[in-house]
Amino acid sequence: MERVEDLIKRRIKKMEERTDKEIENIKLYWEKVYKKKTEEIEEKYIESIQQMEERYIDTFRNFNEKNQQSNENQNIIHRSPATEIAKPMFYGNNRDHHPKDYLYNIICLLCFCISQ
């Protein structure tokens, strides 16, 4: 009877050892899976941050270029022929309309009217 009990106890110990080993193996496996997933997520996160930074930098670089161009374009006044005589461009002290410009504007307006 004692022998049978000893045999059963040994078998139980072996089974416990096997289950402990199995549990440890499963634990190691899931740790590897977890590490791999976290590394993948971290890489994606870093990549998305870099893309956002590049877009941010490009946006502000383009904004500065557009701003400089608009500042340059603000100095150029675009007028249609009909408004040029009604609102003449001034020279000098911003009160006198230059005669050459006035004559040129009248000629342009006449050419525009004739062409239509």
KEKOL-176133 format. One record per residue (C-alpha): x, y, z; residue number from 0; residue in one letter. Coordinates in Angstrom, 2 decimals, always signed. Layout:
BEGIN
+---------+---------+---------+-----+---+
:    east :   north :      up :   k : r :
+---------+---------+---------+-----+---+
:       X :       Y :       Z : NUM : A :
...
+---------+---------+---------+-----+---+
END
This chain:
BEGIN
+---------+---------+---------+-----+---+
:    east :   north :      up :   k : r :
+---------+---------+---------+-----+---+
:   +0.00 :   +0.00 :   +0.00 :   0 : M :
:   +2.81 :   +2.34 :   +0.78 :   1 : E :
:   +4.42 :   +1.61 :   -2.49 :   2 : R :
:   +1.32 :   +2.54 :   -4.40 :   3 : V :
:   +1.05 :   +5.79 :   -2.45 :   4 : E :
:   +4.70 :   +6.55 :   -3.13 :   5 : D :
:   +4.20 :   +5.85 :   -6.81 :   6 : L :
:   +1.15 :   +8.11 :   -6.89 :   7 : I :
:   +3.05 :  +10.87 :   -5.07 :   8 : K :
:   +5.96 :  +10.61 :   -7.51 :   9 : R :
:   +3.63 :  +10.75 :  -10.47 :  10 : R :
:   +1.88 :  +13.75 :   -9.01 :  11 : I :
:   +5.26 :  +15.48 :   -8.47 :  12 : K :
:   +6.29 :  +14.74 :  -12.05 :  13 : K :
:   +3.01 :  +16.08 :  -13.34 :  14 : M :
:   +3.42 :  +19.21 :  -11.23 :  15 : E :
:   +6.95 :  +19.69 :  -12.57 :  16 : E :
:   +5.72 :  +19.24 :  -16.13 :  17 : R :
:   +2.90 :  +21.73 :  -15.63 :  18 : T :
:   +5.34 :  +24.20 :  -14.04 :  19 : D :
:   +7.65 :  +23.84 :  -17.05 :  20 : K :
:   +4.72 :  +24.19 :  -19.41 :  21 : E :
:   +3.49 :  +27.28 :  -17.60 :  22 : I :
:   +6.99 :  +28.77 :  -17.73 :  23 : E :
:   +7.24 :  +28.04 :  -21.47 :  24 : N :
:   +3.84 :  +29.62 :  -22.11 :  25 : I :
:   +4.85 :  +32.61 :  -20.01 :  26 : K :
:   +8.07 :  +33.05 :  -22.02 :  27 : L :
:   +6.18 :  +32.69 :  -25.29 :  28 : Y :
:   +3.69 :  +35.42 :  -24.37 :  29 : W :
:   +6.45 :  +37.68 :  -23.14 :  30 : E :
:   +8.11 :  +37.37 :  -26.56 :  31 : K :
:   +4.81 :  +38.06 :  -28.32 :  32 : V :
:   +4.20 :  +41.08 :  -26.08 :  33 : Y :
:   +7.69 :  +42.47 :  -26.69 :  34 : K :
:   +7.35 :  +42.00 :  -30.44 :  35 : K :
:   +3.95 :  +43.71 :  -30.53 :  36 : K :
:   +5.12 :  +46.63 :  -28.39 :  37 : T :
:   +8.16 :  +47.11 :  -30.64 :  38 : E :
:   +5.95 :  +47.11 :  -33.75 :  39 : E :
:   +3.56 :  +49.62 :  -32.20 :  40 : I :
:   +6.47 :  +51.76 :  -31.06 :  41 : E :
:   +7.96 :  +51.75 :  -34.59 :  42 : E :
:   +4.61 :  +52.74 :  -36.10 :  43 : K :
:   +4.19 :  +55.48 :  -33.52 :  44 : Y :
:   +7.68 :  +56.87 :  -34.16 :  45 : I :
:   +7.07 :  +56.72 :  -37.93 :  46 : E :
:   +3.75 :  +58.54 :  -37.64 :  47 : S :
:   +5.36 :  +61.22 :  -35.44 :  48 : I :
:   +8.12 :  +61.71 :  -38.03 :  49 : Q :
:   +5.54 :  +62.04 :  -40.80 :  50 : Q :
:   +3.59 :  +64.59 :  -38.78 :  51 : M :
:   +6.77 :  +66.56 :  -38.09 :  52 : E :
:   +7.65 :  +66.53 :  -41.81 :  53 : E :
:   +4.15 :  +67.74 :  -42.74 :  54 : R :
:   +4.34 :  +70.42 :  -40.08 :  55 : Y :
:   +7.73 :  +71.62 :  -41.30 :  56 : I :
:   +6.62 :  +71.51 :  -44.96 :  57 : D :
:   +3.43 :  +73.40 :  -44.15 :  58 : T :
:   +5.26 :  +76.20 :  -42.41 :  59 : F :
:   +8.01 :  +76.27 :  -45.03 :  60 : R :
:   +5.35 :  +76.63 :  -47.74 :  61 : N :
:   +3.50 :  +79.16 :  -45.60 :  62 : F :
:   +6.63 :  +81.30 :  -45.29 :  63 : N :
:   +7.26 :  +81.07 :  -49.04 :  64 : E :
:   +3.63 :  +82.01 :  -49.81 :  65 : K :
:   +3.78 :  +84.81 :  -47.28 :  66 : N :
:   +6.92 :  +86.21 :  -48.91 :  67 : Q :
:   +5.32 :  +85.95 :  -52.34 :  68 : Q :
:   +2.16 :  +87.64 :  -51.13 :  69 : S :
:   +4.25 :  +90.43 :  -49.60 :  70 : N :
:   +5.97 :  +90.88 :  -52.97 :  71 : E :
:   +2.62 :  +90.74 :  -54.78 :  72 : N :
:   +1.08 :  +93.34 :  -52.48 :  73 : Q :
:   +3.43 :  +95.91 :  -53.95 :  74 : N :
:   +2.02 :  +95.18 :  -57.42 :  75 : I :
:   -1.44 :  +96.71 :  -57.94 :  76 : I :
:   -3.65 :  +94.83 :  -60.38 :  77 : H :
:   -6.35 :  +96.94 :  -61.95 :  78 : R :
:   -8.80 :  +96.47 :  -64.74 :  79 : S :
:   -8.93 :  +99.14 :  -67.48 :  80 : P :
:  -12.33 : +100.46 :  -66.32 :  81 : A :
:  -11.17 : +101.26 :  -62.80 :  82 : T :
:   -7.86 : +102.79 :  -63.81 :  83 : E :
:   -9.27 : +106.13 :  -64.84 :  84 : I :
:  -11.73 : +106.30 :  -61.95 :  85 : A :
:   -9.00 : +105.47 :  -59.42 :  86 : K :
:   -5.69 : +106.64 :  -60.88 :  87 : P :
:   -2.32 : +105.57 :  -59.56 :  88 : M :
:   -0.37 : +108.39 :  -58.00 :  89 : F :
:   +3.30 : +109.24 :  -57.99 :  90 : Y :
:   +5.53 : +111.54 :  -56.04 :  91 : G :
:   +3.72 : +112.72 :  -52.95 :  92 : N :
:   +0.78 : +110.37 :  -53.76 :  93 : N :
:   -1.38 : +113.29 :  -54.96 :  94 : R :
:   -0.27 : +113.89 :  -58.53 :  95 : D :
:   -1.20 : +111.54 :  -61.35 :  96 : H :
:   +1.69 : +111.29 :  -63.77 :  97 : H :
:   +0.64 : +112.49 :  -67.25 :  98 : P :
:   +2.39 : +109.63 :  -69.05 :  99 : K :
:   +0.58 : +107.08 :  -66.92 : 100 : D :
:   -2.72 : +108.84 :  -67.49 : 101 : Y :
:   -2.28 : +108.82 :  -71.26 : 102 : L :
:   -1.14 : +105.19 :  -71.23 : 103 : Y :
:   -4.22 : +104.23 :  -69.20 : 104 : N :
:   -6.54 : +106.02 :  -71.62 : 105 : I :
:   -4.92 : +104.25 :  -74.59 : 106 : I :
:   -5.25 : +100.89 :  -72.85 : 107 : C :
:   -8.88 : +101.57 :  -72.07 : 108 : L :
:   -9.59 : +102.54 :  -75.69 : 109 : L :
:   -7.85 :  +99.41 :  -76.97 : 110 : C :
:   -9.83 :  +97.30 :  -74.53 : 111 : F :
:  -13.14 :  +98.88 :  -75.64 : 112 : C :
:  -12.29 :  +98.47 :  -79.33 : 113 : I :
:  -11.31 :  +94.83 :  -78.94 : 114 : S :
:  -14.72 :  +93.99 :  -77.49 : 115 : Q :
+---------+---------+---------+-----+---+
END
